[in-house]
Amino acid sequence: MTDEDYMRQALALARNAVGRTSPNPLVGAVIVRDGHVVAAGWHRQAGTPHAEIHALRMAGELAQGATLYVTLEPCAHYGRTGPCAKAVAEAGIRRVVIGMGDPNPLVAGKGIKILQDAGIEVKCGVLEAECRQLNEVFLHWITQQLPFVIFKTAMTLDGKIATHTGASQWISSPESRHYVHELRDRVDGILVGIGTVLHDDPSLTTRLPDRVGKNPVRIVVDSLARTPLQAKLLTDGLAPTIIAVTAQAPADRVQAMRQAGATVLTVGDGPEVDLSQLMQLLGQREICSLLVEGGGSVAFSLLQAGLVDKVLAFVAPKIIGGREALTPVEGAGFAQLDEAVNLRDFQAQSIGPDILLSGYVAKAQK
């Protein structure tokens, strides 16, 4: 077995907690002694022991002289828990193999230094690309303090999200809809525009047939506070709801929504919600990942502002036509082709009868 083999085991362990560790990263750890795995662990939830601690507790005395494989640099600070690097050194680990360094300013090389100062051999950068992919949400949030924004849409082969009469259920297949609920289970927040709320009255919750999912925070972009007080988002009690309005929203409507249990944020003087400021506020609230699920105008505004990080487009093998039929991205649109949003690392996969197209928004280097 190679270092890469053991790191793959650590990565597999880390994935057990997808959607459960925010705002912390996903981390897996494996302890190997004399060519045998003697302990393993993963971080389960923010505020609970980190992966290294779980593994060290399982290993006990077998940690003496062993090698620790961990997907992310052990932490070096006191936060919700104590510093893992110090615990690793005190356990008698001889060698530590790390997937990638932690860009968190509170760690960023400090964990590695603690280990090296204790005389431990450290190797960093094993399967780094896979480790970065695993924690793309955490890496984005910890370095930019903004949510990792995923724009999701489902459309027909001719690019329509509804017929000209507004009928949209269901364009995508049951398999695609299940995939979306799996995605909701992993993200911290889900965002729609007021048009989606008025037209569909969605619950925006996670519904999985085989287990209880985690409901994300619901966020509505609603400049003038038009969300009906009887909307499911305000009455079902299934998840917190944040409504973003502008200073032009009627004060009585804002107060009524607050009394209904919503958190109302005034974001900009109007007439439209300042989406850049909204992302900053959500990031401050430790909403590290955000799924954008509705509203062509909101989608265009986010794309135009450079706030979208990843695109997921489900394409169904259907054609409905219609000049007035809605499309995934509306708004004013870009005037020139060289202004268009380009995607990198573009991929396609089959989801039931549909095709899922995905890619990352190619952004100019700052």
N, C-alpha and C positions, 0 to 999 in steps of 0.2 A: 504494500500500500504506500502511495506517495502522499506528499503534503497536499496535493490537489485532491486526492481521493477523500482524505479526512475533512478538507474544507467543504467539499460537496455535501458530506454528511451534516456538517454544521449549518450549511445553507438550508438543507432540507428541514432541519429542526426549527430554524428561524421562521420558516414559512408557516409553521403551525399557528402562529399568532397574527397572521395577516388581518389587519383591520382592528386589532385590539390593543396596540401599544402606544398609539398617538397620545402625546406629542413625542414620544420616545421612538427610537429606531427599532427595527426588527433585528434581533441578534440571536445567533446560535453558537453553542460551544461544545467541544468534544475534548475529553482528556484521554490521552493514549500513553500507555506504559508497556514497555517491552513488546511493542507491536500489537497490543490489544487495547480496544476501547474499554476503559474502566468506568467512565462516567460521561454523562451528556446532559445538556440543559438548554433551555431557551427562555428569553424574556417573554413573560406572559401578558403583563399589563403595567402601565405607568404606576409607579409607587410600590411595586412589588420587586423582589430580588431580581437582579440582572442574570443573564444567561450564565456568566462565569460563576456566580455564587451558587446557583443551582447545581452546576457541575462539580464544583469544589466540595459542596456538602455531600453529594453522592459519592465522590471519590474517597473522602476521608483521608486516611494515611496513605492511600495509594497515589495521592497527588505528589508525594515526595519523589523528586527526580523525574517526573513525567513531563510530557509535552501537552500544552494547551493549544487547541485550534479554536479561534474565535473570529467571527465574520467582521467585527468592527473593533477598533482600538479600545481596550478597556478604559473606562472612565477614570478621571483623576480628581474629581471634585465631590463635595458633599451637596447633593440635591435632595430628591425624595429619598434616596438611599445613599450609602457610603461609597467611597472610591473603590472600584473593583481592582484597579491596578495594585493597590496596596494589599488587598486580600490575596491576590494571586502570588505576590512576592512572599507574603507570610506563610503561604501554604506549602512552600518548598518546590514549586514548579521550576523545572530546569530550563525549559525552552518554550517560547510562545510564538506561534505562527498566526499572523493577523491578516485578514482579508484586505482591509483598507484602513487608512487613518481616519480619525473622526474630525470633520471640519468644525465641530462645535468649538467656539473660542474657549470654552471652559476646559476643553480636553486638548485638541489639536497638538499632538506630539507630547503632551505632558504625561499621558499614560505610558507611552513607550519609554520616556525618560525614567519614570519611576521603576519600570521593569529593568532597564539597563543598569541603573544605579544600584540595583539589588543583585547585579551579577547574572541576570537572566539573559540568555541568548534570544534575540528577537529577530524575526523575519517578517517583513510586511509586504503586502502587494500580491498575495497568492489568490488567484481568481478574482482580481480586483474588479474587473468589468461586471462579473456576475453579482458581486457584493454591492456595487453601485446601483445596478438595476433593481436589486431587491429593495433598496432604500431610496429610490428616486424621490419619493414624497418627502421623507425626512431631510434628505440632502438639500432639496429645494427650500423647504421651510426654514431650516436652521441657518442657511446662508443668506436668505433674502427676507425672511420673516413674512412671507406671503404664502397663501395656499397654492398647492400644485393643482392647477385647474384642468379638468378633463371635460371637453365638449363632446357630448354623446348625441347622436341623432339616428333615426331610423327612417329610411326613405325607399321609394320604389326605384326601379331601374331607370326611370326617367326623372329622378330627382325630386319627387313630390312627397310631402309628409302628411298630406290629407287630400281628399277630393275637393272639387270646387264648392261642394256643399258643406265642407268642414268635417266629413267623416274620416276618422283616422284609426279606428279600432277594428281589426288589428292589421297594420302594415307588416310588421315583423312577425316571425314565427314564435311558437311557444319556447323553442330552444333559445332564441335570442332574448326573449323577455326574461327567461330564467337567468341568463348570463348577466343581464342588467341588474337583477335583484342580487346576484352574487356581488356585483360591483358596488351596489348601494351598501351592502353589508361591510364593505372594506373602507368606505370613505367617511370623512368626518361631517361633511355637509353636502346638501343638494340644493341647487339654485334654479329657480324659474322666474319668468317675468309675470307681471300681473295679468297679461292676456291669457296665459295658460291657466291661472287660477280661476279667472272669470269663465273661461270656456269649458274646462274639464273638472274643476273642483277636485284636484288630485289630493291623495293622502301623502304621497311621496315617502312611503314606508317600505321596509324590506319584507318581502313575503316569499319564504322558501318552503317548499313542501316537506323537506326532510329534517329541518331544524329551525330553531328560533333565531332569527337574524338580529343584527344591531340596526336600529333606526338612526339615520343621520339627522343632524340638525337641519331643519327646513329653512331656506332663505328665499324671500320673495322680493324682487325689485319692483317697487310700487310707489312711484314718484308722488302721487296724490292721495295715498292711503285709501285706495278703492277696494281693498280686500274685504269681501263680505264678512260680517261678524259671525255668520252661520257656516262659513267655509270649514271644511274638515280640518284644515291646518290650524284653526283656532278652537275647534270643539272636540276633536277626538282624543286629545291628551296623550297621544302615542309618542311624541317627540317634541323637543323645544322648537319654537318657530321664531325666526328673526325677520322683521319686515323693514326694508330699507326705503325710506321716504326722503323727500327734499323739504327745505324750509317752507315751500309753498303748500305743503299738505295741510288741510284743515285741522286745527288744533283739537276740535271735538272728536274727529275721526281717529286721530292719533291716540288720544286719551282712551277712547272706547276700545281700541285694539290692545292697548296696554292692560286695561281692565279685564280683557278676555284672555290674558295670559301671554301675549306676545311681547317679545323684546323689540322695541321700535327704535331704529337708529336714524337720525337725521344726517343724511350724507349729501352735502352740497346745497347750494341755494336754489338750484333748479334751472330750467324746467326738468332736467333729467338727473337721475341719481349719478353721482360721481363714482364710477365703477372702480377706478384706481384707488380712491380713498376707501371704498367699501372693502376691497381686498386687503388693504392695510389693517382695517379694523377687525376683519375676520382672522387675519394672521395673529393679531394681538390676543385674540380669544382662543388661540391654539387650535383653530380649525386649519389643519395642515393640508387636507385634501378636499377638493370641491368638485362635485359632479354637476355640470350644467346640462339640464334636461329639457328645457323648453323655452320657446320664444325666439323667433328668427331675428327680431330686432335686437334683443339682448345678446344673442350669439354674435351678430355682426359687430356690435359695440365692443364686446370683449375681444374679439379678434382684431378689430381695428386698433384697439388700445394696447395690443401686444400682451394681453393678460392670459391667453390660453396657452397651455403647455403641451397638451396631448389631445388628439382627435380620434374618436371612435365613431365610425359610420357603418351602420348595418344597412345593407342593400338587399331588398327583397326582390325575387324574380317576378315582379308585377309591373304593369304599365297602366297608368290611369289618365295621363294627359290633363289638359285644361290650362288655359292661360291664367286663370284666377286661382288655380290650385297652389297651396302654400309650399314653399321650399324651405330647407333647413336654415339657411342664412338669408336674411332680408336686409332691412335698413336701406341706406342710400347705395351701398355697394361701392367697390373701388372703381375709379374712373379709368385707370390704366392697368394693363396686364402686369407691368413690372411692380405694381403695388400689391398684387395678389399674395395671399398667405401661402407659403410653401411648406411642405412637410418633408422631414427626413426620416430615415430608418423606416420607410413605408413597408407595411406588411399586409398580407391578405390571408384569411383563413375561413374555412367553412363552419358555420354555426347552423346546424339543421339544413334547411333549403336556402338559407341566406348566406351572404358573404360579409364578413366583418373586415372592413378596411381600417387600418390604424396607423398612426404616425405621430411624430413629435413636431411641434411647430419650430421651424428653423428661424431662430432669432439672431439679430445682429449682435456681435460681440460688443460689450460695453467696455 
